[in-house]
């Protein structure tokens, strides 16, 4: 059943677009951002309005969306809501999860979008805090849209959907809650389907496949132009596509060794990108710096866990290793140390079968 009240946590592209989506479906939306990032939601505090635009082929509702509350008070944001959407980069997950611990109430559902191991990490935080046993915790494999907020040609307080997903996989931990979460989301997002479990959704985020090769193999031009070029249109050449395919093959092999199905591309990667309308969208320029989330999120929270899980099942991941190591050198960060190791995931000493069973609850 569609929620009547929901909280959206975050102030970026995905969070603002999710807030607009929910409000346009007559859900009372509470938009929350931490006080130190209040500038990202300040315009909405004044007006309470987000205007959502679409692009060619947009299926979802568009127009003026009125928010019920915009706040930096987390208790106020969570009061009485049935659904909580966490739409922040993975490097901000733990700050959100620790803030949620002790504040959630029975019957609420938390969805992390995209997951990047967020559902499992939040479940561990809640279990360790000793509360919220009857809270559903779930995640998606990808963001609900490719979207942008506050674009110069639209102006402030406006969001735009560049591309809607044809399928979004959702999993909960424990997995017995997955179908209930799908039913809750489906009236607004009919494209949601149940995934095997949260290991599958976390491995299945295709951002972690494409972003590393795309950025690292265009580093010279990216730094020279500060990202001012059409990175998918002009930067995804046949050689870059081969590197993306190599990373994807490693990820898919790791998932298969765990007995899990992930959403994966088929066909010619270069041709599929070259013929896609969205790669020519004005928003698809390069990141302004290598510290952008394309590396700072997708390496430690994406490819590091692929590689360490691959080690458990004797699947070599030389391309993932190369992407992580080169990104770390460029950014002067040891992503292997800072990333999601087996210890950080709580998987130390567990076999692949145990990991699947443990996350399934």
N, C-alpha and C positions, 0 to 999 in steps of 0.2 A: 504494500500500500504506500502511495506517495506520502512523504512527510508533510506536515503542516508548518513546522518550524525547523529551521536549519541554521547552523553556524558555519561560516567559511573562515578559515584561518589562513592569512596571508594577504599580501598587497601587490603581488605581481600579476603578470598577464593571465595565468590560469585561474588564480583565485578570484580576480575581478570578473572574469568571464563566467566562472561557475556561479558567482553571486548573482550576476545578471540572469543567467539561465534559470536558476531556481526561482528568483523573484518573478520572472515572466511566466512561470508555471504556478503562480499564486501561492508560493511558499513564502512565509514570513522569514526573511533572511537577516541574520546578525553577522555583520562583517567585522572581524577582529584582526588587529595587528598589534604587535608589541609596541610599547611607548617609544622605544628608541627608533622605530621605523614608522612613526606616525605620519610622516610627510607623505608616504605613499597612499594613504587613505584620507588625508586631510580634505581634499576637494569633496569627497563623499560625505564627510561629517557635516559640511556646510549645507549640502543640497539634498542628501539622501537618495540621489538619483545616479544611475548608470545607464548610459544609452548604448545598446548593443547593435552592431552592424554585422551584416553577413558578407559573403563573397559569392561568386558564381556557384550556383548549385546548393547553397545553404538550405538545409532542411529545418533547422531549429527555429524557434521563435526569435524575432528581433524587435527592437523598439525601446521605449523608455521603461526602465525597470526601477521600481521604488523599493529601497531597502528599509526594513523595519528598524534597524539599529546599526550604527557604525561606531565602533568603540575600541579603546585600548584597555578596557577592563574585561579580563577573561571570564570572571565569574558572571558578569552581566551577559556576555556573549553566549555562555553555555546554558543560561537559565531557561529551562523548559523546552529545550530543543530536542528533537528526536534524532537528527542527522548532523554529524560534524564532519566537514570536509577539510582535510589538511592538504593545502596546495602550496607547499614551500619546497625549495631545493633540499636534497637529501642532507646536505651539510648543516641544515637548520633543524633537522628532525628532532634530535635529542633535546634541544631547548624547548621545543613544543611538547614533546612527550613528557618531559619532567614537569612541565607546567600543568599538563592535563592530569597527572597522577594525583589522586585525592580529590579531584574536582568532578569527575564523571559520575553519573548516576545510573542505576540499573535501567535497562531498556534502551539506552542510547546506542547509536551506531557511529563508529568512527571509520571513515574511508580516507586512506592516504592515496593521493593521485599526483604522479605515479608512485608506485610502491618503493622501488629501490631498497627492498628489505625493511621498509618502514613498518608494515603490519606486524611482522615478527618481533622487531625491536620494541615496538610499543607494547605488545602483549607481554614481553619479558619485563618491561618497566612496570606495568600494571600488576603483574603477578608478584614482583618483588616488593611492591608497595603495599600489597595485601588487600587491595580494594578493587571494586568494579568488576567482580567476577561475571556479572551478567551484562556486560557491555560487549557488543559485537565489534570486532576489530577486523578490518578488511583493507584491501588495496587493489588498485588497477595496474595493469602492465604498462599502460601509456596514459598520457594526459587525455582528457576528454576531447580536446581540440588542439590544433595548431592555431594560436591566437596571439593577438597583440593588444596592448592598452596604451592610451594616450599618444597615439601616433601623431606626428606634426600636422599631417594633412587632415586629420579628424579633430584634433584638439583634445584638451583634458576631459576627464570623466566619460570617455568613450572607449569601448572595446570593439574589436573586430575579429570575427572568426575567419581565418584564412582557409582552413580545411577541417571538415568534420570527419571523425573516424567512422569507418564502416563496421568495425568490430572492436569492442573494448572488453578485455578479459578481467574478471573480478574473482578474487579468492579471499576467504576469511581464514583466520586462525582462532579457534579450531575450524576445520573445514565443514563441520556440520552446520555452521552458520552461513555458509556461502549462498545457498539458495534464498534464504531470507533477505540477504543484502541485495541480491539481484532483483528480487521482487520489489524492494524498496526503491531502487534506482530506475527500474525499467519504465515506469510511466513518464519519466522525463528523458531518459536515455535508453530507448528501445534497443540500441545496438549492444548493450551489455550482455555477456554470456559468462557462465561459470567456468573457471579454470580449475586445473587439477588441485593445486594448492599454492601457497604463497611463495614457495621456491620457484614454481613455474612462472608466476607473474613477475617476480623480481628478476629472474634470468631473461624474461621475455620482452623487456623494454628495448626496442630497436634503436633508441637514442644512443645506447652504449655501443652499438655496432658501427654506426655511421660517423658520429661526431669526431672520434679520435683520428681516423684516417683523413677525414675531410679537413680538419684543422692542421694536423701535423704535416700533411703533404702540401699544404698551401701556406706554410708558416712565413716564408720570405715575403710573399705578396701581401699576406695578412698584416704583418708588422709594418711593411712599407706604406700601406694604405690605411692603416688602423681599421681594417675590415670594411672599407668603403668599396666593395665590389659584390657582385651577385655570386655568392659562394657556391650555391648548388648549380646554378646555370653555367657559370664559367669555371668553377673550381673542381667540379666532379667530372673528371676526364676518365677515359677507359682505364688508365692505370690506377687512379684512385678507387674506382669501382672494384678492381681486382683486390685491393687491400681490404675494402669493406667486406667483400665476399669471404676473404680468408678469415677475418675476425668472426664473421657470422658462422662459418663452418665450425670454428672452434667452439663457439658458444652452443651451437646446436648439438654438437657431439657430447659436450658436458651434460646438457639437459637430457639427452637420450640415455646416457649412462646412468642417470638417476631415475630413469623410467618415466620422464615427464615430457609432456608435449608443450612446446612454446609456439607462439605465432611467428612464422618465419617467411621471408620473401621467397618467391620462386621466379624463374625466368631470368632475363638479362638485366642485371642491376643498372648498368649504364643506360640502356635504352629506356628502362622504366622511369628513371629520373629525368632523362632528357625529354621525354614525352609528357611528363607530369606538368599540369598547369601551375600548381602552387610554387614550383621552383622559380618561377618568373615573377612572383609576387614582390612588390617593393620592400616588404619586410625581410626578405631572405638575403640580407647582406651578411658579411662575415662578422664574427665577434670582434670587438675593438681591441682585445688583448688576449693573450694566451691564458690569462688567469680567469677567463670567462668560464661559466659552468660547463661548457662543452668539454672542458678538461677537468676543472676543479671539482665537478660533481661526477661526471661519467667515468673518470678513472678510478678514484678511491671507492666509490659506491656502486660501480658497474663492472668494470673489467677486473679489478682486484678480486672480488669474490668469484668471478668466473674462473680466474686462474687458480685460486686456492682450492676451489671445489674440483677443478680439473685434476689437481694433484692427488686428490683423494681417490679418484677413479682411473688414474693412470692415463688421462687424456692430455697429450702435450698441447700447450697453448703458447707457442712462441710468438705469434702475432700480438696476442693480448699482452704478453710480457713486454714486447717491444714498445707498444703504445704507452703502457704505464710508465716504463722506464724513461722513454724519451720525453714524455710530458713532465715527469718529475725533474729531469735535467733542465728543461726549458724554464720551468717555474721555480726551480730551486726548492722543491718540496719532495720529501720521500713519501710518495703515495703508497708504497708498500707498507710503510710503518703506520701511516695515518689512515689507511683504508680499512675496509671491513675484512679483517682477518677471521680465521676460524674462532679464535678466542673472543673477539668482539661480537661475533654472531652467536656465541654460546654453543658452538659445535665441536669444541675441543674433545677429542677422544670418541666422537660418534662416527659410526659407519654411514655410508650413503643411505642405507635403509633406515637407520636410526634417525637421520636428519629429516627424511621425508615423514616418518612416523611422528617425530616430536613436533614438527611444525603443523602437522595435521591435527594434533591434539588428541 
